[in-house]
Amino acid sequence: MSSQNSSTYVLTTLRKIIRAIDIHSRQLSKQFGLTGPQLVVISEIGQAGPITISVLAGRISLSQATVTTILDRLEIKELATRIRGTEDKRRVYVDITPRAREILETNPNVLQQGFVERFSALEEWEQTLIISSIQRIATMMDTTDLPVEAYELESEL
């Protein structure tokens, strides 16, 4: 396979993955009123407890500006709240509401359930290989240097 054909195959495969993620995000929106990124945010806050936006952004690999935009929308939906620090009033923490906890208790997945089940059924070395390959692709595509606007797709927030 030539280098050009390989690159085209990689691009086509990535487009299929992105399409599947978009379709699942729309299903999450219909079922829970949340997009994939919103679910990622409330899931992380649910696991961590009250957390600063900067720490949250680092944990989910999004910019603070993107996380702030997502949190604004979650606050409108009454799924997240901002809390001033008691010791340091300059610090602002975010937490999820009881309503968001109810959603998380239904165990929604950011990825399709079928994928999660098939991925979990793989041997650990196979999971590691896939994760390593995806991380390598992200690095090769210089994803760490993308501007904030690249993450701020209106349909995904």
SELUM-754624 format. One line per 5 residues: number of its first residue (from 1); their letters; for each residue x negated, y negated, z negated of N, C-alpha, C, O. Coordinates in steps of 0.2 Angstrom, whole numbers, plus 2048, in hexadecimal, padded with zeros to 3 digits. Atoms other than C-alpha are relative to their C-alpha. Layout:
BEGIN
NUM	A	X,Y,Z,X,Y,Z,X,Y,Z,X,Y,Z ~ ...
This chain:
BEGIN
1	MSSQN	7FC,806,800,800,800,800,7FC,7FA,800,7F7,7F9,7FC ~ 804,806,800,7F9,7EF,805,801,7FC,7FA,806,7FC,7F7 ~ 800,805,805,7F6,7E1,7F9,807,7FC,800,80A,7FA,7FC ~ 7FA,804,7FF,804,7D7,801,807,804,7FF,80B,802,7FB ~ 7FB,7FB,802,810,7E6,800,801,801,7F9,807,801,7F6
6	SSTYV	800,7FF,807,80C,7E9,7EE,803,7FA,7FD,807,7FA,7F8 ~ 7FE,807,803,80F,7D6,7EA,808,800,801,80B,7FE,7FD ~ 7F9,800,7FE,820,7D7,7F3,804,805,7FB,809,803,7F9 ~ 7FC,7FB,804,825,7E7,7E9,800,7FE,7F9,805,7FE,7F6 ~ 800,802,806,820,7DF,7D9,805,7FA,7FF,809,7FA,7FA
11	LTTLR	7FB,806,800,82A,7CF,7DD,808,803,800,80C,801,7FC ~ 7FA,7FD,800,839,7DA,7E2,802,803,7FA,808,803,7F8 ~ 7FF,7FD,807,838,7E4,7D2,802,7FB,7FB,807,7FC,7F7 ~ 7FF,805,805,837,7D5,7C7,807,7FD,801,80A,7FB,7FD ~ 7FA,803,7FF,846,7CD,7D0,806,805,7FE,80B,803,7FB
16	KIIRA	7FB,7FC,803,850,7DD,7CC,801,800,7F9,806,800,7F6 ~ 800,801,807,84B,7DC,7BA,804,7FA,7FE,808,7FA,7F9 ~ 7FD,806,802,850,7CA,7B9,807,800,801,80B,7FE,7FD ~ 7F8,7FF,7FF,861,7CE,7C1,803,804,7FB,809,802,7F9 ~ 7FD,7FB,805,864,7DC,7B5,801,7FC,7F9,806,7FC,7F6
21	IDIHS	800,804,807,860,7D0,7A6,805,7FB,801,809,7FA,7FC ~ 7FB,805,7FF,86B,7C2,7AE,807,803,7FF,80B,800,7FC ~ 7F9,7FD,800,87A,7CE,7B0,802,802,7F9,807,801,7F6 ~ 7FF,7FE,807,878,7D5,79E,801,7F9,7FC,805,7F9,7F7 ~ 7FF,806,804,877,7C3,797,807,7FD,802,80A,7FB,7FD
26	RQLSK	7F9,802,7FF,887,7BF,7A0,805,804,7FC,80A,802,7FA ~ 7FC,7FC,804,88F,7CE,798,800,7FE,7F8,805,7FE,7F5 ~ 801,803,807,888,7C8,787,805,7FA,7FF,808,7F9,7FA ~ 7FC,807,801,890,7B7,78A,808,802,800,80B,7FF,7FC ~ 7F9,7FE,800,8A1,7BF,78E,802,803,7F9,807,802,7F7
31	QFGLT	7FE,7FC,806,8A1,7CB,77F,7FF,7FC,7FA,803,7FD,7F5 ~ 801,803,806,899,7C0,772,7FF,7F9,800,7FF,7F5,7FB ~ 801,807,7FF,898,7AF,779,7F9,7FD,7FF,7F8,7F7,7FE ~ 807,802,800,885,7AF,779,7FD,802,806,7FE,807,809 ~ 805,7FD,7FB,878,7B0,786,7FA,804,7FD,7FA,804,7F7
36	GPQLV	805,7FC,803,869,7BB,784,7FB,7FC,7FC,7FA,7FE,7F6 ~ 805,804,804,85D,7AD,77E,804,7FE,7F9,800,7FE,7F4 ~ 7FC,801,806,86B,7A8,771,800,806,7FB,7FF,805,7F5 ~ 800,7FA,804,86C,7BA,76B,7F9,801,7FD,7F8,803,7F7 ~ 807,7FF,802,859,7BB,76A,7FF,7FB,7FA,7FC,7FD,7F5
41	VISEI	801,805,805,859,7AB,75F,803,802,7FA,800,802,7F4 ~ 7FD,7FF,806,866,7B0,753,7FE,807,7FD,7FE,808,7F7 ~ 803,7F9,802,85F,7C2,752,7F9,7FF,7FC,7F8,801,7F6 ~ 806,801,803,84E,7BB,74D,801,7FC,7F9,7FE,7FE,7F4 ~ 7FF,803,807,855,7AF,740,803,805,7FB,802,805,7F5
46	GQAGP	7FD,7FB,805,860,7BD,739,7FB,805,7FD,7FC,807,7F7 ~ 805,7FB,803,850,7C8,737,7FC,7FC,7FB,7FA,7FE,7F6 ~ 805,804,804,845,7BA,730,803,7FC,7FA,800,7FA,7F5 ~ 7FD,804,805,852,7B0,726,7FE,7F9,802,7FC,7F7,807 ~ 802,807,7FE,850,79D,725,7F9,7FF,803,7F4,801,7FF
51	ITISV	806,801,7FC,842,798,731,7FF,7F9,803,804,7F7,805 ~ 801,807,7FD,83A,788,738,801,802,808,800,807,80A ~ 7FF,800,7F8,83D,785,74B,7F9,802,803,7F9,806,807 ~ 807,7FE,7FD,82A,786,74E,7FE,807,7FF,7FC,80A,804 ~ 802,7F9,801,828,797,746,805,804,804,803,809,807
56	LAGRI	7FB,7FC,7FC,838,79D,74F,7FE,800,807,7FE,805,80A ~ 802,800,7F9,832,797,760,7FA,804,801,7F9,808,806 ~ 806,7FB,7FF,821,7A0,75D,802,807,800,7FF,80B,804 ~ 7FE,7F9,801,829,7B0,758,804,802,807,803,808,808 ~ 7FD,7FE,7FA,834,7B0,768,7FD,7FE,806,800,7FF,80C
61	SLSQA	804,802,7FA,828,7A9,774,804,7FB,804,803,7FB,80A ~ 7FD,806,7FC,832,799,779,7FD,7FA,7FD,7FB,7FA,7F7 ~ 802,807,803,82E,787,777,805,7FE,7FB,80A,800,7FB ~ 7FC,803,805,834,77D,769,806,7FC,803,80C,7FC,800 ~ 7FB,804,7FC,83E,772,775,806,805,802,80C,803,802
66	TVTTI	7FB,7FB,7FE,847,782,77C,804,802,7FA,80A,803,7FB ~ 7FC,7FD,806,84B,789,76B,804,7FB,7FD,80A,7FC,7FB ~ 7FB,805,803,852,778,765,806,800,805,80B,7FF,802 ~ 7FA,800,7FC,85D,778,774,805,806,7FF,80B,805,7FF ~ 7FC,7FA,801,863,78A,771,804,7FF,7F9,809,800,7F8
71	LDRLE	7FD,801,807,866,785,75E,805,7FB,801,80A,7FC,7FD ~ 7FB,805,800,870,776,763,806,803,803,80C,802,800 ~ 7FA,7FD,7FD,87C,781,76D,803,805,7FB,809,806,7FA ~ 7FE,7FB,805,87C,78E,75F,804,7FC,7FA,808,7FF,7F7 ~ 7FD,804,805,881,780,753,807,7FE,802,80C,7FF,7FE
76	IKELA	7FA,802,7FD,88F,77B,75E,805,806,7FF,80B,805,7FE ~ 7FC,7FA,800,895,78D,75E,801,802,7F8,804,807,7F7 ~ 800,7FE,807,893,78D,74B,7FD,807,7FE,7FF,80B,7FA ~ 804,7FA,801,886,79B,74B,7FA,7FF,7FD,7F6,804,7FB ~ 807,802,803,877,792,745,801,7F9,7FC,805,7F5,7FE
81	TRIRG	800,806,804,874,784,738,7F9,7FE,7FF,7F4,802,7FF ~ 807,802,802,865,779,735,800,7FE,7F8,805,7FB,7F6 ~ 800,801,808,860,777,722,7F9,7FC,7FF,7F4,7FE,801 ~ 806,804,802,854,769,71B,7FD,804,7FB,800,807,7F6 ~ 804,7FD,805,846,770,711,801,7FD,7F9,802,7F7,7F8
86	TEDKR	7FE,803,806,849,76E,6FE,7F9,7FD,7FD,7F9,7F8,7FA ~ 807,802,802,836,76C,6FA,7FD,7FA,804,7FA,7F6,802 ~ 803,805,7FC,831,762,709,806,7FF,805,808,802,809 ~ 7FA,803,7FC,840,758,711,7FE,800,807,803,7FF,80B ~ 802,800,7F9,836,757,721,801,806,804,802,806,80A
91	RVYVD	7FF,7FA,7FD,838,769,724,807,802,802,80B,801,7FD ~ 7F9,7FE,7FF,847,76F,72D,800,808,802,7FC,80A,806 ~ 7FF,7F9,7FF,84C,782,72D,806,801,803,80B,7FD,803 ~ 7FA,7FE,7FD,859,78B,737,802,807,7FD,7FE,80B,7FC ~ 7FD,7F9,803,864,799,731,806,801,805,809,7FD,808
96	ITPRA	7FA,7FF,7FC,872,7A2,739,806,800,7FB,806,801,7F5 ~ 7FA,801,804,884,7A1,733,803,807,7FF,801,80C,802 ~ 7FD,7F9,801,88F,7B0,72C,803,802,807,803,808,808 ~ 7FD,7FE,7FA,898,7B0,73D,7FA,803,805,7FC,808,808 ~ 805,7FD,7FC,887,7B3,746,7FE,807,7FD,7FC,80B,801
101	REILE	802,7F9,803,883,7C1,739,805,805,802,803,80B,803 ~ 7FB,7FB,7FE,894,7C9,73E,7FE,802,807,7FF,808,808 ~ 802,7FE,7F9,88E,7C9,750,7FA,805,800,7FA,80A,803 ~ 806,7FC,800,87D,7D0,74C,802,807,7FD,7FF,80C,7FE ~ 7FE,7FA,803,886,7DE,741,803,805,806,803,80B,805
106	TNPNV	7FD,7FC,7FA,88E,7E4,752,7FA,803,804,7FB,807,809 ~ 806,7FD,7FC,87C,7E8,758,7FF,7FE,807,7FE,803,80B ~ 801,801,7F9,87C,7DF,768,7F9,800,802,7F4,7FE,7FF ~ 806,800,7FD,86D,7E2,773,7FE,7FB,805,803,7F9,809 ~ 802,805,7FB,863,7D5,77D,7FF,803,807,801,800,80C
111	LQQGF	800,7FB,7FA,860,7E3,789,805,805,801,808,806,7FC ~ 7FB,7FB,800,86C,7EF,790,7FF,806,7FC,7F9,808,7FB ~ 800,7FB,805,870,7FD,784,7FC,806,804,7F8,80A,801 ~ 803,7FB,7FC,86B,80A,792,7F9,800,800,7F5,805,7FF ~ 807,801,7FF,85A,803,794,7FD,801,7F9,7F8,804,7F8
116	VERFS	803,7FF,806,857,802,781,800,807,7FE,7FB,80A,7FB ~ 800,7F9,802,85C,814,77F,7FB,804,804,7F7,808,801 ~ 805,7FD,7FC,851,81A,78E,7F9,7FE,7FE,7F5,802,7FD ~ 807,802,802,842,810,788,7FF,803,7F9,7F9,805,7F8 ~ 801,7FD,807,844,816,776,7FF,808,801,7FB,80A,7FD
121	ALEEW	801,7F9,7FF,844,828,77D,7F9,802,803,7F7,807,803 ~ 807,7FF,7FD,833,826,785,7FB,801,7FA,7FC,7FF,7F5 ~ 806,7FF,804,823,82C,77D,7FD,7F9,7FE,7FE,7F4,802 ~ 803,807,802,81A,81E,773,7FB,7FE,805,7FB,7F8,806 ~ 805,802,7FC,80C,81E,77F,803,7FD,806,800,7F8,809
126	EQTLI	7FD,803,7FB,818,81B,78D,803,7F9,7FF,803,7F5,803 ~ 7FD,806,802,821,80D,784,7FA,7FB,800,7FA,7F5,802 ~ 806,805,800,80F,805,781,7FE,7FE,807,7FC,7F9,808 ~ 803,801,7F9,80A,807,793,805,7FB,803,803,7F6,807 ~ 7FC,805,7FD,81A,7FE,799,7FF,7F9,7FD,7FF,7F4,801
131	ISSIQ	801,807,803,818,7F0,78C,7FA,7FD,802,7FA,7F7,804 ~ 807,803,7FE,806,7EE,791,800,7FE,807,7FE,7F8,809 ~ 800,802,7F9,80A,7ED,7A3,804,7FA,801,802,7F6,805 ~ 7FC,806,7FF,818,7E0,7A1,7FC,7FA,7FD,7FC,7F5,800 ~ 804,805,803,80C,7D6,796,7FB,7FE,805,7F9,7F8,806
136	RIATM	805,802,7FB,7FF,7D7,7A3,803,7FC,806,7FF,7F7,808 ~ 7FD,804,7FA,80B,7D1,7B1,801,7F9,7FD,800,7F4,801 ~ 7FF,807,802,810,7C2,7A6,7F9,7FC,800,7F9,7F6,801 ~ 806,803,800,7FE,7BE,7A3,7FD,7FE,807,7FB,7F9,808 ~ 802,802,7F9,7FA,7BF,7B6,804,7FB,803,801,7F7,808
141	MDTTD	7FC,805,7FE,808,7B4,7B9,800,7F9,7FD,803,7F4,7FE ~ 801,806,804,802,7A7,7AD,806,7FD,7FD,807,7F7,7FD ~ 7FA,802,804,812,7A7,7A3,7FF,7FB,7FA,803,7F8,7F8 ~ 801,805,806,80A,79E,794,7FF,7F9,802,800,7F5,7FE ~ 801,807,7FD,807,78F,79F,806,7FD,803,805,7F7,806
146	LPVEA	7FA,802,7FD,818,78D,7A5,803,7F9,7FC,803,7F9,7F6 ~ 7FD,805,804,820,77C,7A1,807,802,7FD,80A,806,7FF ~ 7FA,7FF,804,82F,77B,795,806,801,805,80A,805,804 ~ 7FA,800,7FB,83B,778,7A4,801,807,803,807,809,804 ~ 800,7FA,7FD,837,789,7AA,805,805,7FC,808,80A,7FF
151	YELES	7FC,7FC,805,840,791,79B,807,7FD,7FF,80B,801,7FD ~ 7FA,803,801,84E,785,79B,805,801,805,808,7FC,808 ~ 7FB,7FF,7FB,85A,78D,7A7,806,7FF,7FD,808,803,7F8 ~ 7F9,802,804,86B,786,7A3,804,806,7FF,807,807,7FA ~ 7FB,7FA,801,874,797,7A6,7FD,805,7FA,801,809,7F8
156	EL	803,7FC,805,868,79F,799,800,7FE,7F9,7FF,801,7F5 ~ 800,803,806,869,793,78B,807,801,7FD,808,7FE,7F7
